[in-house]
Amino acid sequence: MSTFEPFAMALRLSGVTLSQYELDAALRQLTVRYEAEDAENSFYAQVDVPVTNAVRAILELADRSGPAIAAMLDDRRIGKAVLDIAFDYPAEGESMSARLPAHAAAAIAAHGIDIEISVYLTDVEDDEE
């Protein structure tokens, strides 16, 4: 059975029309990135999500920020919200899988947040050396 062990997770918000201060207050947490996009008065923001207990962190994110994100998506203060979940794929690997528990996926999706899975090729030293 596969385990759900991403090495990083980030909430990525695009098309943000609020100031960073207003966004942080609405999300009830701090953004780690906030930068202008190509469109006038449109910003990209990112919130890092802890991975120590990834499922718990997803549920806490949904509880803390989910209703505000849903409201901001509805009234277009945010254009898009994506939870990016990153996994590493060893260079010598043949396949990989990870199962995101349904209740965690549903908690995020209920607020209009898309889930994106990113996989990064990594070099892993041979344990037998």
N, C-alpha and C positions, 0 to 999 in steps of 0.2 A: 504494500500500500504506500502511496506517495504521501509525503508530509508537506504542509504548507509552511515553507521557510524561505520567504523572499529575503534578499540581502538589503533591499531598500524599497521604500514606498513614498510617494509624493502625491499630494493633491495639487493638480495643476488647473488654474483658472485662467481663461482667456476672455477677451472682450470685456474686461472689468472697467466700469465707468466711475467707480467710487475712488476716493483717496485711499492711500494705504491705511491711514489711521481709521477711517470709517469701515474699511474691509476687515481689519483686525478686530475691531469692536464687534462687528456683526458676526464674525466667525467664532468669537470668544477664544481666539488664539492668534499667535503672531505668524505673519508671513515671513519666509526667509528670503524670498525674491519678490521684487515688485519693479517692473520695468516697462517702458513705453513699447507699444506695438506699432506696426506701420500705420494703422488707421489713427486719425486724430482723436485725442481724448479716449484712447483705448489702451488698456494695460494688461500685462501678463503677471500673474502672481502665483507663488508656490508656497505650500505648507509641507514641511517634512513630517512624515508620520513614523513614529518609532516602530521597530521591527522585533524588539525583544519578545513580545507576545503579539504577533501580527494580527491574529483574529480579534483579540481584545482591543487592540489599537483601532482597528476598522470599526468595531462597534462603538467605541468611544467617540471617534470622529463623526460617525453618523448621528449619535446622540447630541454631541456638543454643537456641531456646525451644520448638520443636515437640514433642519428646518429653515435656517437662514439662507442656505445655498438654494434650496427649492424656491423660496420666495424671491431671491435675487435673479434666478433663472426665469421665473414667471414674468417679472416686470423688466427684464432685459438689462439689469444692472451688471449681470454676468452673462456672457455669451455662451460659454461652455465650461463644464466642470468634469474633470477626468481624474480618477484615482489610478495612478501608474504604479504597478506592482512589478518589481524587477527581480529576476532570477538569474543566476549564473549557470552557464552550460560549459562543462569542462571540455577542453580541446580534444581529449581522447574519448569523450562520451559517445555512446551510440544512440541514446534517447534519454528523454527526461519527461517527467510529468509532475504536476502538483495539483492538488485538489483544493479549491477555495470552497469552504463550507457554505452551503446554501443560505443559512441564516445571515452570514456576513455579507454575501453578495446581495441579498434582498434588502438588508439594512441600508446599504449604499444606494442601490438602484431605486429604492423608494423615494429618494430625494432628487432624482434626476441626474445623478452622478454616474457617468460611464466608467467602466472598468477596462483598463488597458494593461496587457501583459507584455513586458519587455524582457527579452532574453539576451544576455551578453556572453559572448564566447570568452572563456577565461583559461588561463594556464594553471594547471594543478600539478604540483610535484608528485611524483610517484612515491607512495607511502613505503614501498619495499626497498628503497635506496638507503 
